[in-house]
Amino acid sequence: MCAQFRESLGISCDVMDDVGEKSRTLMFIAEQKSIMLFEKADNLLHDISVKGKCSLRFKQNDGIRQSLRDLKRIGQIIKQTPNKIIECKRSRRYNVRMKDDIEDVLITGICESTNGQYVICDSRNKKLKLLDSAFQIISRLEVPGCIHGITSVDATKLVCSVSGKKLNLLYFVAVNVEGLEIVNYTDLPHDCRGICRRDEELYVSSINALYVYTLAGELLRKIDVNESIHSVHRCAVSLDGTRIYVTADDSTELVTLSNDGSLLSTFTDSEQRKMGNVHVTHNGQVLVCCWEDNSVIQLHNDGREQLAVLVTNGDGLYDPQTVYYSHATNKVIVGFNGDEIMVLDVK
């Protein structure tokens, strides 16, 4: 307001200087406007002096103290045993087919939200399906292409890799009380296949390279893989970020790379099982789907040897496409080529 009065008075003074003796009428009008402006300025200064200064005071939220009292701990130290063998006991199967599914169900990715719900990727029907803690479908979201994988971004947001005809996307989705909702998407300048997360980075496999993105979908770097690897199909990263596990299309090998793409080791299955999706648990254990042999195996975290077989065709498994270990519920969930998922309780 003060600046406005100062500007108006300046204009009036300029007018009076310019008019001078040229026109007594214009000079009179300019003088009267100036007087009015001075009166308004005096009134403003009076109001300011009457109102006085404003004081600010911080009022603390008393609930903070009670919340701190209720905390039993500020965190926990987790002992990581990446080569502890996972032993499964009882297994159950749950139907995840919907009435409007046109194609046969093909589960290519599984992820978990913090509220105990699961999101599965039905690639053939181009749907994300939300399951409750009892593995019943409660919501779904259609996507514009085939879904290759999914991983969490934060407590309520997930991201999946989607491709189609002239289409490669990072597709960000929110899990809320109403179900699944698209947040945004990032167009990728390259082919996309598998996706995984480590800390604040997303790793996306793309035929002959790996691309690293921020959790917001911004490209950080490209990792050129060793020339001996003919394709990069699925990927997972060790907890410390020093090893990247990669499987190729129609291959019996799992390749372990350094974080700059150099070859560290190659695991070749003695039974010639073809490797598919690879998953690193919260404890650092490495799980691999062997889709042709109908099994899920556990490898040493150096990627050099097999430690155990979790589930096989004899347990009713057929063509496994993806595996996920839920730390919250201590269950292994396997998605495969069919209308059901398999849930295994861990000892």
ZADO-1210 file (C-alpha; in nm, 4 decimals, padded with zeros to 6 digits):
<atoms>
<atom x="00.0000" y="00.0000" z="00.0000" code="MET" pos="1"/>
<atom x="00.2837" y="00.2425" z="00.0889" code="CYS" pos="2"/>
<atom x="00.4560" y="00.1674" z="-00.2404" code="ALA" pos="3"/>
<atom x="00.1302" y="00.2427" z="-00.4234" code="GLN" pos="4"/>
<atom x="00.0978" y="00.5863" z="-00.2578" code="PHE" pos="5"/>
<atom x="00.4613" y="00.6640" z="-00.3324" code="ARG" pos="6"/>
<atom x="00.4107" y="00.5786" z="-00.6998" code="GLU" pos="7"/>
<atom x="00.0883" y="00.7858" z="-00.7244" code="SER" pos="8"/>
<atom x="00.2507" y="01.0906" z="-00.5621" code="LEU" pos="9"/>
<atom x="00.5452" y="01.0612" z="-00.7982" code="GLY" pos="10"/>
<atom x="00.3127" y="01.0643" z="-01.0977" code="ILE" pos="11"/>
<atom x="00.1284" y="01.3735" z="-00.9641" code="SER" pos="12"/>
<atom x="00.4568" y="01.5598" z="-00.9147" code="CYS" pos="13"/>
<atom x="00.5674" y="01.4695" z="-01.2667" code="ASP" pos="14"/>
<atom x="00.2363" y="01.5985" z="-01.4066" code="VAL" pos="15"/>
<atom x="00.2680" y="01.9312" z="-01.2203" code="MET" pos="16"/>
<atom x="00.6246" y="01.9769" z="-01.3421" code="ASP" pos="17"/>
<atom x="00.5180" y="01.9028" z="-01.6967" code="ASP" pos="18"/>
<atom x="00.2074" y="02.1271" z="-01.6947" code="VAL" pos="19"/>
<atom x="00.3659" y="02.4230" z="-01.5140" code="GLY" pos="20"/>
<atom x="00.2182" y="02.7470" z="-01.6479" code="GLU" pos="21"/>
<atom x="00.0756" y="02.5836" z="-01.9609" code="LYS" pos="22"/>
<atom x="-00.2709" y="02.5275" z="-01.8131" code="SER" pos="23"/>
<atom x="-00.3966" y="02.6621" z="-01.4821" code="ARG" pos="24"/>
<atom x="-00.6925" y="02.4235" z="-01.4956" code="THR" pos="25"/>
<atom x="-00.4745" y="02.1091" z="-01.5274" code="LEU" pos="26"/>
<atom x="-00.2404" y="02.2483" z="-01.2619" code="MET" pos="27"/>
<atom x="-00.5341" y="02.2910" z="-01.0208" code="PHE" pos="28"/>
<atom x="-00.6600" y="01.9361" z="-01.0820" code="ILE" pos="29"/>
<atom x="-00.3118" y="01.7909" z="-01.0237" code="ALA" pos="30"/>
<atom x="-00.2745" y="01.9877" z="-00.6992" code="GLU" pos="31"/>
<atom x="-00.6134" y="01.8664" z="-00.5701" code="GLN" pos="32"/>
<atom x="-00.5270" y="01.5018" z="-00.6457" code="LYS" pos="33"/>
<atom x="-00.1960" y="01.5428" z="-00.4653" code="SER" pos="34"/>
<atom x="-00.3728" y="01.6849" z="-00.1581" code="ILE" pos="35"/>
<atom x="-00.6129" y="01.3881" z="-00.1569" code="MET" pos="36"/>
<atom x="-00.3240" y="01.1443" z="-00.1794" code="LEU" pos="37"/>
<atom x="-00.1463" y="01.3149" z="00.1123" code="PHE" pos="38"/>
<atom x="-00.4637" y="01.2875" z="00.3228" code="GLU" pos="39"/>
<atom x="-00.4991" y="00.9148" z="00.2445" code="LYS" pos="40"/>
<atom x="-00.1328" y="00.8615" z="00.3281" code="ALA" pos="41"/>
<atom x="-00.1804" y="01.0363" z="00.6656" code="ASP" pos="42"/>
<atom x="-00.4812" y="00.8157" z="00.7424" code="ASN" pos="43"/>
<atom x="-00.2847" y="00.5008" z="00.6541" code="LEU" pos="44"/>
<atom x="00.0056" y="00.5999" z="00.8801" code="LEU" pos="45"/>
<atom x="-00.2409" y="00.6665" z="01.1623" code="HIS" pos="46"/>
<atom x="-00.4032" y="00.3241" z="01.1226" code="ASP" pos="47"/>
<atom x="-00.0636" y="00.1549" z="01.1267" code="ILE" pos="48"/>
<atom x="00.0388" y="00.3358" z="01.4468" code="SER" pos="49"/>
<atom x="-00.2915" y="00.2443" z="01.6198" code="VAL" pos="50"/>
<atom x="-00.2764" y="-00.1243" z="01.5318" code="LYS" pos="51"/>
<atom x="00.0785" y="-00.1547" z="01.6592" code="GLY" pos="52"/>
<atom x="00.3154" y="-00.4428" z="01.6027" code="LYS" pos="53"/>
<atom x="00.2154" y="-00.8037" z="01.5460" code="CYS" pos="54"/>
<atom x="00.3688" y="-01.0731" z="01.7659" code="SER" pos="55"/>
<atom x="00.4059" y="-01.4423" z="01.6840" code="LEU" pos="56"/>
<atom x="00.4154" y="-01.7265" z="01.9312" code="ARG" pos="57"/>
<atom x="00.4894" y="-02.0951" z="01.8720" code="PHE" pos="58"/>
<atom x="00.2419" y="-02.3354" z="02.0287" code="LYS" pos="59"/>
<atom x="00.3721" y="-02.6884" z="02.0458" code="GLN" pos="60"/>
<atom x="00.1652" y="-02.9927" z="01.9607" code="ASN" pos="61"/>
<atom x="00.1164" y="-03.1634" z="02.2958" code="ASP" pos="62"/>
<atom x="00.0393" y="-03.4898" z="02.1208" code="GLY" pos="63"/>
<atom x="00.4044" y="-03.5231" z="02.0159" code="ILE" pos="64"/>
<atom x="00.5164" y="-03.6019" z="02.3700" code="ARG" pos="65"/>
<atom x="00.2535" y="-03.8713" z="02.4080" code="GLN" pos="66"/>
<atom x="00.3477" y="-04.0205" z="02.0699" code="SER" pos="67"/>
<atom x="00.7125" y="-04.0366" z="02.1772" code="LEU" pos="68"/>
<atom x="00.6118" y="-04.2016" z="02.5057" code="ARG" pos="69"/>
<atom x="00.4150" y="-04.4641" z="02.3123" code="ASP" pos="70"/>
<atom x="00.7127" y="-04.5538" z="02.0917" code="LEU" pos="71"/>
<atom x="00.8668" y="-04.8798" z="02.2025" code="LYS" pos="72"/>
<atom x="01.1745" y="-04.8261" z="01.9817" code="ARG" pos="73"/>
<atom x="01.3070" y="-04.5787" z="01.7267" code="ILE" pos="74"/>
<atom x="01.4194" y="-04.8550" z="01.4918" code="GLY" pos="75"/>
<atom x="01.5785" y="-05.1955" z="01.4836" code="GLN" pos="76"/>
<atom x="01.8975" y="-05.3612" z="01.3750" code="ILE" pos="77"/>
<atom x="01.8273" y="-05.6405" z="01.1294" code="ILE" pos="78"/>
<atom x="02.0773" y="-05.9202" z="01.1017" code="LYS" pos="79"/>
<atom x="02.1065" y="-06.0165" z="00.7364" code="GLN" pos="80"/>
<atom x="02.1726" y="-06.3774" z="00.6513" code="THR" pos="81"/>
<atom x="02.1572" y="-06.3835" z="00.2706" code="PRO" pos="82"/>
<atom x="02.2438" y="-06.7522" z="00.2450" code="ASN" pos="83"/>
<atom x="02.0021" y="-06.8806" z="00.5050" code="LYS" pos="84"/>
<atom x="01.7992" y="-07.1474" z="00.3289" code="ILE" pos="85"/>
<atom x="01.4286" y="-07.0779" z="00.2974" code="ILE" pos="86"/>
<atom x="01.2242" y="-07.3819" z="00.3939" code="GLU" pos="87"/>
<atom x="00.8606" y="-07.3915" z="00.2931" code="CYS" pos="88"/>
<atom x="00.5882" y="-07.6006" z="00.4490" code="LYS" pos="89"/>
<atom x="00.2179" y="-07.5761" z="00.3667" code="ARG" pos="90"/>
<atom x="00.1173" y="-07.4400" z="00.0262" code="SER" pos="91"/>
<atom x="-00.2183" y="-07.3059" z="-00.0890" code="ARG" pos="92"/>
<atom x="-00.3539" y="-07.1871" z="-00.4199" code="ARG" pos="93"/>
<atom x="-00.5802" y="-06.8899" z="-00.4877" code="TYR" pos="94"/>
<atom x="-00.7742" y="-06.8132" z="-00.8026" code="ASN" pos="95"/>
<atom x="-00.6952" y="-06.4708" z="-00.9481" code="VAL" pos="96"/>
<atom x="-00.9026" y="-06.4845" z="-01.2635" code="ARG" pos="97"/>
<atom x="-01.1724" y="-06.2203" z="-01.3154" code="MET" pos="98"/>
<atom x="-01.4966" y="-06.2653" z="-01.5037" code="LYS" pos="99"/>
<atom x="-01.4030" y="-06.0110" z="-01.7706" code="ASP" pos="100"/>
<atom x="-01.0551" y="-06.1554" z="-01.8325" code="ASP" pos="101"/>
<atom x="-01.0394" y="-06.2350" z="-02.2032" code="ILE" pos="102"/>
<atom x="-00.7020" y="-06.4082" z="-02.2145" code="GLU" pos="103"/>
<atom x="-00.5510" y="-06.6787" z="-01.9962" code="ASP" pos="104"/>
<atom x="-00.4019" y="-06.5278" z="-01.6813" code="VAL" pos="105"/>
<atom x="-00.0233" y="-06.4758" z="-01.6817" code="LEU" pos="106"/>
<atom x="00.1216" y="-06.3376" z="-01.3576" code="ILE" pos="107"/>
<atom x="00.4532" y="-06.1629" z="-01.4256" code="THR" pos="108"/>
<atom x="00.5006" y="-05.9553" z="-01.1111" code="GLY" pos="109"/>
<atom x="00.4001" y="-05.9382" z="-00.7445" code="ILE" pos="110"/>
<atom x="00.4365" y="-05.6536" z="-00.4963" code="CYS" pos="111"/>
<atom x="00.3109" y="-05.5741" z="-00.1473" code="GLU" pos="112"/>
<atom x="00.1754" y="-05.2534" z="00.0069" code="SER" pos="113"/>
<atom x="00.2314" y="-05.1527" z="00.3676" code="THR" pos="114"/>
<atom x="-00.1329" y="-05.2184" z="00.4599" code="ASN" pos="115"/>
<atom x="-00.1002" y="-05.5909" z="00.3886" code="GLY" pos="116"/>
<atom x="-00.2466" y="-05.5897" z="00.0383" code="GLN" pos="117"/>
<atom x="-00.0809" y="-05.7339" z="-00.2709" code="TYR" pos="118"/>
<atom x="-00.0685" y="-05.6139" z="-00.6295" code="VAL" pos="119"/>
<atom x="-00.0174" y="-05.8723" z="-00.9035" code="ILE" pos="120"/>
<atom x="00.0505" y="-05.8121" z="-01.2730" code="CYS" pos="121"/>
<atom x="-00.1670" y="-06.0010" z="-01.5200" code="ASP" pos="122"/>
<atom x="00.0334" y="-05.9368" z="-01.8345" code="SER" pos="123"/>
<atom x="-00.1927" y="-06.1042" z="-02.0901" code="ARG" pos="124"/>
<atom x="-00.5058" y="-05.9249" z="-01.9726" code="ASN" pos="125"/>
<atom x="-00.3116" y="-05.6001" z="-01.9216" code="LYS" pos="126"/>
<atom x="-00.4358" y="-05.5539" z="-01.5654" code="LYS" pos="127"/>
<atom x="-00.3007" y="-05.4796" z="-01.2225" code="LEU" pos="128"/>
<atom x="-00.5076" y="-05.6704" z="-00.9672" code="LYS" pos="129"/>
<atom x="-00.5274" y="-05.5697" z="-00.6015" code="LEU" pos="130"/>
<atom x="-00.5605" y="-05.8553" z="-00.3515" code="LEU" pos="131"/>
<atom x="-00.6480" y="-05.8294" z="00.0153" code="ASP" pos="132"/>
<atom x="-00.4569" y="-06.0110" z="00.2883" code="SER" pos="133"/>
<atom x="-00.6662" y="-06.3233" z="00.2173" code="ALA" pos="134"/>
<atom x="-00.5580" y="-06.3087" z="-00.1514" code="PHE" pos="135"/>
<atom x="-00.9029" y="-06.2161" z="-00.2783" code="GLN" pos="136"/>
<atom x="-00.9350" y="-05.9655" z="-00.5645" code="ILE" pos="137"/>
<atom x="-01.0795" y="-05.6350" z="-00.4425" code="ILE" pos="138"/>
<atom x="-00.9857" y="-05.3980" z="-00.7248" code="SER" pos="139"/>
<atom x="-00.8159" y="-05.3786" z="-01.0610" code="ARG" pos="140"/>
<atom x="-00.6605" y="-05.1254" z="-01.2970" code="LEU" pos="141"/>
<atom x="-00.6233" y="-05.1668" z="-01.6719" code="GLU" pos="142"/>
<atom x="-00.2916" y="-05.0613" z="-01.8240" code="VAL" pos="143"/>
<atom x="-00.2051" y="-04.9772" z="-02.1859" code="PRO" pos="144"/>
<atom x="00.0340" y="-05.2664" z="-02.2522" code="GLY" pos="145"/>
<atom x="00.1921" y="-05.5878" z="-02.1311" code="CYS" pos="146"/>
<atom x="00.3268" y="-05.5716" z="-01.7754" code="ILE" pos="147"/>
<atom x="00.6711" y="-05.7214" z="-01.7195" code="HIS" pos="148"/>
<atom x="00.7343" y="-05.6456" z="-01.3535" code="GLY" pos="149"/>
<atom x="00.6466" y="-05.4322" z="-01.0525" code="ILE" pos="150"/>
<atom x="00.8178" y="-05.2880" z="-00.7455" code="THR" pos="151"/>
<atom x="00.7357" y="-05.0483" z="-00.4619" code="SER" pos="152"/>
<atom x="00.8277" y="-04.6788" z="-00.4648" code="VAL" pos="153"/>
<atom x="00.7032" y="-04.5836" z="-00.1176" code="ASP" pos="154"/>
<atom x="00.4376" y="-04.6866" z="00.1333" code="ALA" pos="155"/>
<atom x="00.1469" y="-04.6261" z="-00.1051" code="THR" pos="156"/>
<atom x="00.2985" y="-04.6040" z="-00.4529" code="LYS" pos="157"/>
<atom x="00.4164" y="-04.8736" z="-00.6936" code="LEU" pos="158"/>
<atom x="00.5749" y="-04.8676" z="-01.0377" code="VAL" pos="159"/>
<atom x="00.5570" y="-05.1289" z="-01.3118" code="CYS" pos="160"/>
<atom x="00.7332" y="-05.1708" z="-01.6451" code="SER" pos="161"/>
<atom x="00.4892" y="-05.1732" z="-01.9369" code="VAL" pos="162"/>
<atom x="00.5505" y="-05.2259" z="-02.3069" code="SER" pos="163"/>
<atom x="00.3452" y="-05.2563" z="-02.6216" code="GLY" pos="164"/>
<atom x="00.3453" y="-05.1497" z="-02.9844" code="LYS" pos="165"/>
<atom x="00.5711" y="-04.8414" z="-02.9893" code="LYS" pos="166"/>
<atom x="00.5189" y="-04.8195" z="-02.6132" code="LEU" pos="167"/>
<atom x="00.7645" y="-04.8461" z="-02.3220" code="ASN" pos="168"/>
<atom x="00.6610" y="-04.6973" z="-01.9894" code="LEU" pos="169"/>
<atom x="00.7340" y="-04.6670" z="-01.6223" code="LEU" pos="170"/>
<atom x="00.3767" y="-04.6752" z="-01.4952" code="TYR" pos="171"/>
<atom x="00.3284" y="-04.5246" z="-01.1455" code="PHE" pos="172"/>
<atom x="00.0257" y="-04.6412" z="-00.9475" code="VAL" pos="173"/>
<atom x="-00.1119" y="-04.5486" z="-00.6040" code="ALA" pos="174"/>
<atom x="-00.2783" y="-04.7916" z="-00.3638" code="VAL" pos="175"/>
<atom x="-00.5511" y="-04.6166" z="-00.1629" code="ASN" pos="176"/>
<atom x="-00.8807" y="-04.6907" z="00.0110" code="VAL" pos="177"/>
<atom x="-01.0620" y="-04.6811" z="-00.3209" code="GLU" pos="178"/>
<atom x="-00.8269" y="-04.9293" z="-00.4883" code="GLY" pos="179"/>
<atom x="-00.5650" y="-04.8705" z="-00.7577" code="LEU" pos="180"/>
<atom x="-00.5193" y="-04.5346" z="-00.9268" code="GLU" pos="181"/>
<atom x="-00.2717" y="-04.4178" z="-01.1899" code="ILE" pos="182"/>
<atom x="-00.0431" y="-04.1404" z="-01.0641" code="VAL" pos="183"/>
<atom x="00.1649" y="-04.0700" z="-01.3748" code="ASN" pos="184"/>
<atom x="00.3913" y="-04.2414" z="-01.6244" code="TYR" pos="185"/>
<atom x="00.7297" y="-04.1902" z="-01.7847" code="THR" pos="186"/>
<atom x="00.7928" y="-04.2632" z="-02.1524" code="ASP" pos="187"/>
<atom x="01.1146" y="-04.4595" z="-02.1931" code="LEU" pos="188"/>
<atom x="01.3444" y="-04.4128" z="-02.4936" code="PRO" pos="189"/>
<atom x="01.4336" y="-04.7829" z="-02.4862" code="HIS" pos="190"/>
<atom x="01.2736" y="-05.1244" z="-02.4658" code="ASP" pos="191"/>
<atom x="01.1798" y="-05.2263" z="-02.1118" code="CYS" pos="192"/>
<atom x="01.1505" y="-05.5666" z="-01.9465" code="ARG" pos="193"/>
<atom x="01.2177" y="-05.6378" z="-01.5796" code="GLY" pos="194"/>
<atom x="01.2209" y="-05.3784" z="-01.3029" code="ILE" pos="195"/>
<atom x="01.3502" y="-05.3742" z="-00.9463" code="CYS" pos="196"/>
<atom x="01.4318" y="-05.1199" z="-00.6795" code="ARG" pos="197"/>
<atom x="01.7284" y="-05.0671" z="-00.4503" code="ARG" pos="198"/>
<atom x="01.7128" y="-04.7752" z="-00.2076" code="ASP" pos="199"/>
<atom x="01.6333" y="-04.4626" z="-00.4127" code="GLU" pos="200"/>
<atom x="01.6980" y="-04.6161" z="-00.7558" code="GLU" pos="201"/>
<atom x="01.4987" y="-04.8166" z="-01.0088" code="LEU" pos="202"/>
<atom x="01.6745" y="-05.0680" z="-01.2338" code="TYR" pos="203"/>
<atom x="01.5105" y="-05.1453" z="-01.5685" code="VAL" pos="204"/>
<atom x="01.6341" y="-05.4251" z="-01.7949" code="SER" pos="205"/>
<atom x="01.6336" y="-05.3596" z="-02.1679" code="SER" pos="206"/>
<atom x="01.7567" y="-05.6371" z="-02.4002" code="ILE" pos="207"/>
<atom x="02.1269" y="-05.5460" z="-02.4051" code="ASN" pos="208"/>
<atom x="02.1595" y="-05.2971" z="-02.1193" code="ALA" pos="209"/>
<atom x="02.0352" y="-05.1895" z="-01.7794" code="LEU" pos="210"/>
<atom x="01.9032" y="-04.8402" z="-01.7126" code="TYR" pos="211"/>
<atom x="01.8973" y="-04.6780" z="-01.3700" code="VAL" pos="212"/>
<atom x="01.6252" y="-04.4236" z="-01.2861" code="TYR" pos="213"/>
<atom x="01.5260" y="-04.2187" z="-00.9840" code="THR" pos="214"/>
<atom x="01.2055" y="-04.3089" z="-00.8035" code="LEU" pos="215"/>
<atom x="01.0464" y="-04.0186" z="-00.9916" code="ALA" pos="216"/>
<atom x="01.1368" y="-04.1715" z="-01.3293" code="GLY" pos="217"/>
<atom x="01.4387" y="-03.9560" z="-01.4208" code="GLU" pos="218"/>
<atom x="01.7256" y="-04.1332" z="-01.5963" code="LEU" pos="219"/>
<atom x="02.0477" y="-04.1470" z="-01.3947" code="LEU" pos="220"/>
<atom x="02.2740" y="-04.3723" z="-01.5999" code="ARG" pos="221"/>
<atom x="02.2993" y="-04.6601" z="-01.8430" code="LYS" pos="222"/>
<atom x="02.4854" y="-04.9790" z="-01.7577" code="ILE" pos="223"/>
<atom x="02.6242" y="-05.1588" z="-02.0601" code="ASP" pos="224"/>
<atom x="02.6412" y="-05.5294" z="-01.9802" code="VAL" pos="225"/>
<atom x="02.9143" y="-05.7742" z="-02.0710" code="ASN" pos="226"/>
<atom x="02.9203" y="-05.8709" z="-02.4401" code="GLU" pos="227"/>
<atom x="02.8856" y="-06.2397" z="-02.3533" code="SER" pos="228"/>
<atom x="02.5267" y="-06.1792" z="-02.2357" code="ILE" pos="229"/>
<atom x="02.2991" y="-06.2015" z="-02.5369" code="HIS" pos="230"/>
<atom x="01.9996" y="-06.0352" z="-02.3687" code="SER" pos="231"/>
<atom x="01.8847" y="-05.8877" z="-02.0375" code="VAL" pos="232"/>
<atom x="01.5416" y="-06.0212" z="-01.9482" code="HIS" pos="233"/>
<atom x="01.4937" y="-05.9943" z="-01.5699" code="ARG" pos="234"/>
<atom x="01.7062" y="-05.8299" z="-01.3037" code="CYS" pos="235"/>
<atom x="01.7469" y="-05.7928" z="-00.9283" code="ALA" pos="236"/>
<atom x="02.0053" y="-05.6129" z="-00.7145" code="VAL" pos="237"/>
<atom x="02.1793" y="-05.7262" z="-00.3959" code="SER" pos="238"/>
<atom x="02.1029" y="-05.5316" z="-00.0801" code="LEU" pos="239"/>
<atom x="02.4432" y="-05.3618" z="-00.0782" code="ASP" pos="240"/>
<atom x="02.4192" y="-05.2737" z="-00.4473" code="GLY" pos="241"/>
<atom x="02.7435" y="-05.4472" z="-00.5444" code="THR" pos="242"/>
<atom x="02.5841" y="-05.7270" z="-00.7475" code="ARG" pos="243"/>
<atom x="02.3194" y="-05.7248" z="-01.0183" code="ILE" pos="244"/>
<atom x="02.1547" y="-06.0577" z="-01.0984" code="TYR" pos="245"/>
<atom x="02.0407" y="-06.0971" z="-01.4584" code="VAL" pos="246"/>
<atom x="01.8589" y="-06.3672" z="-01.6519" code="THR" pos="247"/>
<atom x="01.8231" y="-06.3820" z="-02.0294" code="ALA" pos="248"/>
<atom x="01.5435" y="-06.4996" z="-02.2553" code="ASP" pos="249"/>
<atom x="01.5352" y="-06.8765" z="-02.3024" code="ASP" pos="250"/>
<atom x="01.8611" y="-06.9271" z="-02.1101" code="SER" pos="251"/>
<atom x="01.9770" y="-07.1780" z="-01.8475" code="THR" pos="252"/>
<atom x="02.2125" y="-06.9204" z="-01.6944" code="GLU" pos="253"/>
<atom x="02.1949" y="-06.6571" z="-01.4254" code="LEU" pos="254"/>
<atom x="02.4643" y="-06.3933" z="-01.4640" code="VAL" pos="255"/>
<atom x="02.5963" y="-06.1781" z="-01.1801" code="THR" pos="256"/>
<atom x="02.7317" y="-05.8357" z="-01.2748" code="LEU" pos="257"/>
<atom x="02.9063" y="-05.5602" z="-01.0846" code="SER" pos="258"/>
<atom x="02.7295" y="-05.2244" z="-01.0651" code="ASN" pos="259"/>
<atom x="02.9262" y="-05.1062" z="-01.3682" code="ASP" pos="260"/>
<atom x="02.8142" y="-05.4039" z="-01.5797" code="GLY" pos="261"/>
<atom x="03.1309" y="-05.6138" z="-01.5528" code="SER" pos="262"/>
<atom x="03.0857" y="-05.9902" z="-01.5368" code="LEU" pos="263"/>
<atom x="03.1389" y="-06.1347" z="-01.1880" code="LEU" pos="264"/>
<atom x="03.0076" y="-06.4887" z="-01.2243" code="SER" pos="265"/>
<atom x="02.7811" y="-06.7156" z="-01.4235" code="THR" pos="266"/>
<atom x="02.5600" y="-06.9870" z="-01.2787" code="PHE" pos="267"/>
<atom x="02.4715" y="-07.2584" z="-01.5276" code="THR" pos="268"/>
<atom x="02.2103" y="-07.5011" z="-01.4055" code="ASP" pos="269"/>
<atom x="02.3291" y="-07.8618" z="-01.4166" code="SER" pos="270"/>
<atom x="01.9751" y="-07.9769" z="-01.4918" code="GLU" pos="271"/>
<atom x="01.9462" y="-07.7280" z="-01.7779" code="GLN" pos="272"/>
<atom x="01.6530" y="-07.5473" z="-01.6184" code="ARG" pos="273"/>
<atom x="01.5662" y="-07.2245" z="-01.7976" code="LYS" pos="274"/>
<atom x="01.5883" y="-06.9196" z="-01.5717" code="MET" pos="275"/>
<atom x="01.3156" y="-06.6573" z="-01.5546" code="GLY" pos="276"/>
<atom x="01.2305" y="-06.3997" z="-01.2900" code="ASN" pos="277"/>
<atom x="01.4856" y="-06.3348" z="-01.0145" code="VAL" pos="278"/>
<atom x="01.4007" y="-06.1840" z="-00.6750" code="HIS" pos="279"/>
<atom x="01.6129" y="-06.0642" z="-00.3816" code="VAL" pos="280"/>
<atom x="01.4406" y="-06.0888" z="-00.0418" code="THR" pos="281"/>
<atom x="01.4656" y="-05.8322" z="00.2397" code="HIS" pos="282"/>
<atom x="01.7340" y="-06.0607" z="00.3864" code="ASN" pos="283"/>
<atom x="01.9373" y="-06.0730" z="00.0653" code="GLY" pos="284"/>
<atom x="01.8399" y="-06.4256" z="-00.0402" code="GLN" pos="285"/>
<atom x="01.8305" y="-06.4857" z="-00.4155" code="VAL" pos="286"/>
<atom x="01.5270" y="-06.6691" z="-00.5562" code="LEU" pos="287"/>
<atom x="01.4899" y="-06.7706" z="-00.9205" code="VAL" pos="288"/>
<atom x="01.1956" y="-06.9060" z="-01.1196" code="CYS" pos="289"/>
<atom x="01.2781" y="-07.1971" z="-01.3502" code="CYS" pos="290"/>
<atom x="00.9784" y="-07.1863" z="-01.5779" code="TRP" pos="291"/>
<atom x="01.0462" y="-07.4870" z="-01.8015" code="GLU" pos="292"/>
<atom x="01.1332" y="-07.7155" z="-01.5093" code="ASP" pos="293"/>
<atom x="00.8404" y="-07.5879" z="-01.2992" code="ASN" pos="294"/>
<atom x="01.0448" y="-07.5003" z="-00.9907" code="SER" pos="295"/>
<atom x="01.1722" y="-07.2146" z="-00.7766" code="VAL" pos="296"/>
<atom x="01.5299" y="-07.2378" z="-00.6535" code="ILE" pos="297"/>
<atom x="01.7502" y="-07.0442" z="-00.4107" code="GLN" pos="298"/>
<atom x="02.1044" y="-06.9441" z="-00.5082" code="LEU" pos="299"/>
<atom x="02.4020" y="-06.8336" z="-00.3032" code="HIS" pos="300"/>
<atom x="02.4154" y="-06.4548" z="-00.2938" code="ASN" pos="301"/>
<atom x="02.7404" y="-06.4579" z="-00.4929" code="ASP" pos="302"/>
<atom x="02.5388" y="-06.6108" z="-00.7773" code="GLY" pos="303"/>
<atom x="02.7691" y="-06.9105" z="-00.8180" code="ARG" pos="304"/>
<atom x="02.5789" y="-07.2094" z="-00.6760" code="GLU" pos="305"/>
<atom x="02.2389" y="-07.3455" z="-00.5908" code="GLN" pos="306"/>
<atom x="02.1465" y="-07.3754" z="-00.2230" code="LEU" pos="307"/>
<atom x="01.7958" y="-07.5202" z="-00.2286" code="ALA" pos="308"/>
<atom x="01.4800" y="-07.5974" z="-00.4215" code="VAL" pos="309"/>
<atom x="01.1774" y="-07.4295" z="-00.2650" code="LEU" pos="310"/>
<atom x="00.8944" y="-07.5757" z="-00.4701" code="VAL" pos="311"/>
<atom x="00.8633" y="-07.8057" z="-00.7729" code="THR" pos="312"/>
<atom x="00.6184" y="-07.9524" z="-01.0170" code="ASN" pos="313"/>
<atom x="00.5508" y="-08.2235" z="-00.7600" code="GLY" pos="314"/>
<atom x="00.3984" y="-07.9550" z="-00.5375" code="ASP" pos="315"/>
<atom x="00.1587" y="-07.8527" z="-00.8132" code="GLY" pos="316"/>
<atom x="00.3673" y="-07.5720" z="-00.9605" code="LEU" pos="317"/>
<atom x="00.3373" y="-07.5101" z="-01.3329" code="TYR" pos="318"/>
<atom x="00.5355" y="-07.2636" z="-01.5448" code="ASP" pos="319"/>
<atom x="00.6376" y="-07.0176" z="-01.2685" code="PRO" pos="320"/>
<atom x="00.6828" y="-06.6627" z="-01.3966" code="GLN" pos="321"/>
<atom x="00.7518" y="-06.4608" z="-01.0827" code="THR" pos="322"/>
<atom x="00.8311" y="-06.5114" z="-00.7144" code="VAL" pos="323"/>
<atom x="00.8004" y="-06.2741" z="-00.4190" code="TYR" pos="324"/>
<atom x="00.8923" y="-06.3163" z="-00.0528" code="TYR" pos="325"/>
<atom x="00.6740" y="-06.1254" z="00.1959" code="SER" pos="326"/>
<atom x="00.8757" y="-06.0358" z="00.5038" code="HIS" pos="327"/>
<atom x="00.5623" y="-05.9058" z="00.6793" code="ALA" pos="328"/>
<atom x="00.3719" y="-06.2341" z="00.6516" code="THR" pos="329"/>
<atom x="00.6661" y="-06.4747" z="00.6102" code="ASN" pos="330"/>
<atom x="00.5208" y="-06.6202" z="00.2907" code="LYS" pos="331"/>
<atom x="00.6576" y="-06.6979" z="-00.0542" code="VAL" pos="332"/>
<atom x="00.4137" y="-06.6129" z="-00.3345" code="ILE" pos="333"/>
<atom x="00.4576" y="-06.7607" z="-00.6810" code="VAL" pos="334"/>
<atom x="00.2763" y="-06.6376" z="-00.9893" code="GLY" pos="335"/>
<atom x="00.2608" y="-06.8554" z="-01.2964" code="PHE" pos="336"/>
<atom x="00.1048" y="-06.9201" z="-01.6308" code="ASN" pos="337"/>
<atom x="-00.2483" y="-06.9995" z="-01.5178" code="GLY" pos="338"/>
<atom x="-00.5468" y="-06.8734" z="-01.3238" code="ASP" pos="339"/>
<atom x="-00.3961" y="-06.9222" z="-00.9780" code="GLU" pos="340"/>
<atom x="-00.1128" y="-06.8098" z="-00.7562" code="ILE" pos="341"/>
<atom x="00.0632" y="-07.0335" z="-00.5061" code="MET" pos="342"/>
<atom x="00.1283" y="-06.9157" z="-00.1490" code="VAL" pos="343"/>
<atom x="00.3808" y="-07.1024" z="00.0640" code="LEU" pos="344"/>
<atom x="00.4268" y="-07.0623" z="00.4395" code="ASP" pos="345"/>
<atom x="00.7916" y="-07.0386" z="00.5431" code="VAL" pos="346"/>
<atom x="00.9157" y="-07.2362" z="00.8428" code="LYS" pos="347"/>
</atoms>
